Amino acid sequence: MRELVVKKNDANQRLDKFLLKKFKTMPKKMAYMYIRKKCVKVNGKKATPEVMLKENDLLTFYIKDEFFDNIQEENYEFLKAPKNLKIIYEDENIILLDKKPGVIVHQDKSYHFDCLLLRLQHYLYDNGEYNPKEENCFAPALVNRIDRNTGGIVIGAKNAESLRILNQKMKDRELHKFYLCLLINKPKKDNAILSDYLIKNEKTNKVTVLRNEKQGAKKILTKYSVLETNNNLTLCEVELLTGRTHQIRAHMSSIGCPILGDNKYGNKKLNQKYSLSKQCLYSYKLAFDFTTDSGILSYLDKKDFSTNDIWFMDYLK
């Protein structure tokens, strides 16, 4: 028999979700079998998979010892990642990071012990704000993603409550993301909201913009404003009103204004002329605009944060 006390970062989630996070090697079917056969109890009583855990609940386990992790500090993967971060804002609940082009947000197939998430966890570990030994299943997480070759603001959540709130705010479109991009050519209109449909080819990881609705395609809305034009290049501010894969890159290209440096949707010859291997696209501003309850993050309402370190601005000169 083993016992665990539900901590603050474990509360407000279903029992089955907790088990699958806590015991990473436990098959899903086995987790539900343990619950069904009363091998997992909450406060000494039989529980169902959907029961919501509360802080200080006592969990009793009659399961195999092999599922209990016993990870030593030197094996923490995040300690292998560098700690160099550009921090735009930080408090006890969240941290806003300026991700540079070339850095991946999460591990992928080419991962070599370095990604933004593990950099963040390393940083918080050294600051005494995160210790896996004190957590049952929570780890600091990133709320939004940015492509490897795109730079910009990424939101980190330091605790489970902040993560839940921010994930919901992102879903409800209460977090507004603004991008700067350098376009080849100038759009016909200085200000517009583009409304079309986007379909993704999973094999090629490339999207196509369609003018008319088609089965499998998703509606996209992209708002842009022209800020400056010089030498056939146009600086635009873009706000994502929907968030789809490669939306800005594909949408602007579909109106004859591809992003400079974008070889997937843009002009390869011109990119070579400028010796560019990454797209001139940067998520430079984030605005919090809460319309529903925001709990412990209410102090962020109506605040915005930005970075001025945009690497491609000199191309306009």
C-alpha positions in Angstrom: 0.0 0.0 0.0 1.2 3.5 -0.9 -0.3 6.9 0.1 -0.2 10.3 -1.5 -1.6 13.6 -0.4 -3.1 15.8 -3.2 -1.2 19.0 -3.4 -2.3 22.4 -4.7 -1.0 21.7 -8.2 -2.8 18.4 -8.3 -6.2 19.7 -7.3 -9.2 20.4 -9.6 -8.5 17.6 -12.0 -10.1 14.2 -12.5 -8.7 11.1 -10.7 -8.0 9.2 -14.0 -6.2 12.2 -15.5 -4.0 12.4 -12.4 -3.1 8.7 -12.5 -2.0 8.9 -16.1 0.2 11.9 -15.4 1.6 10.5 -12.2 2.3 7.0 -13.4 3.7 7.6 -16.9 4.4 3.9 -17.5 1.0 2.7 -16.5 -1.2 1.6 -19.4 -4.5 3.5 -19.7 -6.6 0.3 -19.5 -4.7 -0.7 -16.3 -5.4 2.7 -14.7 -9.1 2.3 -15.2 -9.0 -1.3 -14.0 -7.3 -0.2 -10.8 -10.0 2.3 -10.1 -12.8 -0.1 -10.9 -11.3 -2.8 -8.6 -11.0 -0.3 -5.7 -7.2 -0.4 -5.9 -7.2 3.4 -5.8 -9.2 5.1 -3.1 -9.8 8.7 -2.3 -10.0 9.5 1.4 -10.5 5.8 2.1 -13.5 5.4 -0.1 -14.1 3.9 -3.5 -13.8 6.4 -6.3 -14.8 6.8 -9.9 -12.6 8.0 -12.8 -14.3 11.3 -13.0 -14.1 12.3 -9.4 -12.5 15.7 -9.0 -9.5 15.8 -6.6 -9.3 18.5 -3.9 -6.2 19.8 -2.2 -5.3 17.6 0.9 -7.3 14.6 -0.4 -5.6 11.3 0.7 -5.1 8.8 -2.1 -4.4 5.2 -1.2 -2.9 2.9 -3.8 -2.8 -0.9 -3.9 -0.8 -1.2 -7.1 2.5 -2.5 -8.3 5.6 -0.7 -6.8 7.1 -0.4 -10.3 4.7 2.4 -11.2 6.0 4.7 -8.4 8.8 6.9 -9.9 12.0 7.1 -8.0 14.0 9.6 -10.2 17.3 10.9 -8.9 18.2 14.6 -9.4 21.0 13.9 -11.8 18.6 12.2 -14.2 16.3 15.2 -14.6 16.3 15.8 -18.4 15.7 19.6 -18.0 19.1 20.0 -16.3 20.8 19.2 -19.6 19.1 22.2 -21.3 20.8 25.6 -21.2 19.2 28.2 -19.0 19.6 31.2 -21.3 16.2 32.9 -21.5 15.1 36.4 -22.5 12.4 37.3 -20.0 9.9 40.0 -20.8 7.8 39.7 -17.7 7.7 37.4 -14.6 5.7 37.1 -11.4 4.8 34.2 -9.1 2.3 32.7 -11.5 3.5 33.3 -15.1 6.6 34.1 -17.1 6.7 35.7 -20.6 9.6 34.6 -22.7 11.0 36.0 -26.0 11.8 32.9 -28.0 14.4 33.5 -30.7 14.2 31.9 -34.2 15.9 28.5 -34.3 14.8 27.4 -30.8 12.1 24.7 -30.6 9.4 25.1 -28.1 8.9 21.4 -27.2 11.0 18.3 -27.9 10.7 16.9 -31.4 12.5 14.2 -33.5 15.6 16.3 -33.8 15.7 17.2 -30.1 19.1 17.3 -28.5 18.5 18.2 -24.9 17.5 21.8 -25.7 14.1 23.3 -26.1 12.3 26.3 -24.6 10.2 24.2 -22.2 13.2 22.5 -20.6 15.1 25.8 -20.5 12.2 27.2 -18.5 12.1 24.2 -16.1 15.9 24.4 -15.6 15.6 28.1 -14.8 12.7 27.6 -12.3 14.5 24.7 -10.7 17.6 26.8 -10.0 15.4 29.6 -8.7 13.8 27.2 -6.2 10.3 27.6 -7.9 10.1 24.0 -9.2 11.2 20.8 -7.7 9.9 17.5 -9.2 10.3 15.8 -5.9 7.7 18.0 -4.4 5.2 17.5 -7.2 3.0 14.5 -7.9 2.3 15.2 -11.5 2.6 18.9 -12.3 5.5 20.5 -14.2 5.8 24.1 -15.4 4.4 24.3 -18.9 4.1 26.5 -22.0 0.7 27.8 -23.0 1.3 28.7 -26.7 3.6 27.4 -29.4 5.7 29.3 -32.0 7.4 27.6 -35.0 11.1 26.9 -34.8 12.0 29.6 -37.3 9.6 32.2 -36.0 10.5 34.3 -32.9 8.2 35.9 -30.3 6.5 35.8 -27.0 5.7 32.5 -25.4 3.7 32.2 -22.1 4.9 29.9 -19.3 2.7 28.8 -16.4 4.4 28.2 -13.1 1.5 26.5 -11.4 -1.4 24.3 -12.3 -4.1 26.9 -11.6 -2.4 29.5 -13.9 -2.0 26.8 -16.6 -5.7 25.9 -16.5 -6.8 29.6 -16.6 -4.5 30.5 -19.4 -5.4 27.4 -21.5 -9.1 28.4 -21.2 -8.3 32.0 -22.0 -6.5 30.9 -25.1 -9.4 28.7 -26.1 -11.9 31.6 -25.5 -9.7 34.1 -27.5 -9.1 36.3 -24.5 -5.4 36.5 -25.2 -4.6 38.6 -28.3 -1.3 37.9 -30.2 0.1 40.5 -32.5 2.8 39.8 -35.1 5.2 41.9 -37.1 6.1 40.6 -40.5 8.0 41.8 -43.5 6.2 41.1 -46.8 7.3 41.0 -50.4 5.0 43.5 -52.2 2.3 45.6 -50.7 -1.3 44.5 -50.1 -4.0 46.2 -52.1 -5.6 47.5 -48.9 -3.6 49.1 -46.0 -6.0 47.6 -43.5 -8.2 44.5 -43.8 -9.5 41.3 -42.3 -8.8 38.3 -44.5 -11.4 35.6 -44.3 -10.8 32.2 -46.0 -10.4 28.5 -45.4 -7.3 26.5 -44.7 -6.6 22.8 -45.2 -3.5 21.0 -44.0 -1.6 18.2 -45.7 -0.2 16.2 -42.7 2.3 14.3 -44.9 4.0 17.5 -46.1 3.2 19.7 -43.1 2.0 22.3 -45.5 -1.3 24.2 -45.7 -3.4 25.5 -48.6 -5.6 28.5 -48.4 -9.0 28.1 -50.1 -11.5 30.9 -51.0 -14.5 28.6 -50.6 -15.4 26.1 -47.9 -14.4 22.5 -48.4 -14.7 19.4 -46.3 -11.8 19.2 -43.8 -10.9 22.9 -44.2 -11.1 25.3 -41.3 -12.1 28.9 -41.4 -9.3 31.4 -40.9 -9.4 35.1 -40.0 -6.3 37.3 -40.3 -6.3 41.0 -39.5 -3.5 43.1 -40.8 -2.4 46.8 -40.9 0.4 48.2 -43.2 2.9 50.1 -41.1 5.7 51.0 -43.6 6.8 50.3 -47.2 10.2 50.6 -48.7 12.1 48.8 -51.6 9.1 46.6 -52.4 9.1 45.4 -48.8 6.1 46.1 -46.5 6.1 46.0 -42.7 2.8 44.8 -41.4 1.2 44.2 -38.0 -0.9 41.1 -38.0 -3.4 39.9 -35.4 -4.5 36.3 -35.4 -8.2 36.1 -35.0 -8.0 32.4 -35.5 -5.0 30.3 -34.7 -4.2 27.7 -37.4 -1.0 26.0 -38.6 1.2 28.4 -40.7 -1.9 30.7 -40.9 -0.1 34.1 -41.3 2.5 32.7 -43.7 0.0 31.0 -46.0 -2.7 33.7 -45.8 -0.4 36.6 -46.7 1.2 34.5 -49.5 -2.3 33.8 -50.9 -2.9 37.5 -51.6 0.5 37.8 -53.4 2.4 39.1 -50.4 4.6 36.3 -49.0 6.7 36.8 -46.0 10.4 37.5 -46.8 12.6 34.5 -45.8 9.7 32.0 -46.0 10.8 29.2 -48.4 7.7 27.1 -47.8 5.2 29.7 -48.9 7.3 32.4 -50.3 9.8 33.5 -53.0 13.0 31.3 -52.7 15.0 33.4 -55.2 14.4 36.6 -53.4 15.1 34.9 -50.1 18.5 33.7 -51.5 19.2 37.3 -52.6 18.9 38.4 -49.0 20.6 35.2 -47.7 17.7 34.4 -45.5 16.8 30.9 -44.2 14.1 32.0 -41.7 10.9 33.9 -42.2 10.7 37.6 -41.2 7.8 37.0 -38.7 7.8 37.8 -35.0 5.1 37.5 -32.4 6.0 40.8 -30.8 3.0 41.7 -28.6 0.6 40.0 -26.2 -2.5 41.6 -24.8 -4.7 40.2 -22.0 -8.4 41.0 -22.5 -10.4 39.0 -20.0 -14.2 38.9 -20.5 -14.8 36.0 -18.1 -13.6 35.2 -14.6 -9.8 35.0 -14.5 -9.2 33.9 -10.9 -5.7 34.4 -9.5 -4.7 36.1 -12.8 -7.2 38.9 -12.7 -4.4 41.4 -12.2 -3.3 40.8 -15.8 -6.5 42.0 -17.3 -6.1 44.9 -19.9 -2.3 44.6 -19.7 -0.1 44.1 -22.7 3.6 43.2 -23.1 5.9 43.5 -26.1 9.4 43.2 -27.3 11.3 45.6 -29.5 14.1 43.2 -30.3 13.0 42.3 -33.9 15.9 41.0 -35.9 14.6 41.9 -39.4 13.8 45.6 -39.0 17.0 46.7 -40.7 15.9 45.2 -44.1 13.5 48.2 -44.5 16.3 50.7 -44.5 
